[in-house]
């Protein structure tokens, strides 16, 4: 009975962790998307560029287009690496099960 309770609570914890990861990934996608749109507006709006250079010059680095591209590229790389890691881990589990059978 106690083992079953631990298993159920562990399952609930894993489900909560999955939901949390999905929420975090969703937030990251929204933030990068908004940053890309703001960067695009910055590059096309002469008045915005002048205001940023005059009043908040450090933002010029973040809005020039390269930063958003670099962040998006890093996120794609991280996603691909974690997908590959998950596939190799699942494959290792399947290989171990095949050896047992």
N, C-alpha and C positions, 0 to 999 in steps of 0.2 A: 504494500500500500504506500509506504513512504517513497519507494523507488518510483512509483507511478506519479506521485506528486512532484517529485524532482524533475521527471521527464516532461510533465505538462508545463511546469514553470519554465523549464529550459526552452521548450518549444515556443511558449509565449514571448520569452525574451528574444529568441531568434526572429520571430515575426515582427516584433517591435523594432529590432535592429534593421530588418529589411525595409520596413516603412520609413524609418529615419533616413536610411541611405537614399531611398527614392526621393524623399523631400529635399535632402541636401543636393542631390543631383539636379532636381528641378529648379531649385533656387540658383544654382550655379549657371544653368542654361539661361534662365531669365536675366540674371545679372550681366552675363557676357553678351547676351542679345541686346540689352539696353545700352551697354557700353559701346557696342558696335554701331548702334543707331546714333548715339550721341557723337561718336567719332565721325561718322559719315556727315552728320549735320555740321560739325565743326569744320570739316574739310571744305564744305560747299558754301558756308556762310561767312562772308568777309567780315561782317560786323561782329559776329561771335568771336572770330579769331582775334580781332583787334581788342575786344573787351577782355578776353582771357589773357592776352599778352600784357595788357595794361594793369588789370586788377588781380589776376591770379595766375601768374606766369608758370608755376610748377605744373599746372594742369596741361600745359602745352605738350609735355612729354607723353602724358597718358592719352591725349586725344589725337595725336598725330597719325594714328592708324597702325603703326608698327606694334605698339604695345598690345592692342586688342587682338591683332593677328597672332602675336607670340603667345598670349594667354590661351587663345582658342586652340592653337597648335599643341600646346602643352596638355590641355585637357583631352584632346583627341588621343594623344600619345599615352596618357595615363589610362584612358578608357580601353584602348587596344591592349595595353600591357596587362591590365587586370583581367580582361576577357581571356587573353591567352593563358594567364596564370590559372584562372578558374578552369579552363578546358584541360590544361595539363594535370591539375589536381584531380579533376573528375576522371580523367583517363587513367591516372595512377590507381585510383580506387577501383575502377573496373578491371584493370590488370591484376590487382591483388585478389579480387573476387574470382577471377577466372582461374588463377593458380590454385585457389582453394577447392574449386569444383573440379 
